[in-house]
Amino acid sequence: LRGQEGSEPAGATFGLREADDVKAAVELLRRRPFVDGTKIAVVGVGSGANAALIAASRDPNIAAVVAVSPHASIEEVLASTLGPKQPWLSFLRPLCRWTFELAYQVESSELEVSRYARLSQTRPVLITEPRPITELGFKHTGEICQFLDAHLPAVGVSSAR
């Protein structure tokens, strides 16, 4: 993500602006001669899951999406990260949301995972329940691979319909 691992400092937008990074990565892959641009799947975890969902909603040519533990909503982000932790200060959350949207020039309602339910009508989508996750484990990678194997055609295989 932006602002991580020695890159230029940048504020996290929980997938909202990071979706542009996903789009750039997909476009880079599509320009490679050895990549079938019709079989690109996007996998994201946490904020990366939100970025994957947003990018796929903007690009109908992304073949499949796996979103592991996305932020469920802006309210969840406000409660866990952006807003005050003290319950008696919860009245400040709308101000925190407004400030966040203004500062980063984003529309925070795009974090609502429910907005992406119709993606599954156009391509395979796997969204796991939001839960704290620090890294992908063997269980996660196995589940992701099984999902992609079941929903994307193998390389060099064409169906006779």
Salt bridges, closest charged atoms under 4 A:
ASP20 OD1 - ARG58 NH1 3.56
ASP21 OD2 - ARG2 NE 2.79
GLU27 OE2 - ARG30 NH1 2.87
ASP36 OD2 - LYS39 NZ 3.74
ASP59 OD2 - ARG30 NH1 2.77
GLU75 OE2 - ARG97 NH1 3.39
GLU76 OE1 - HIS71 ND1 3.50
GLU101 OE2 - ARG97 NE 3.61
GLU110 OE2 - ARG58 NH2 3.09
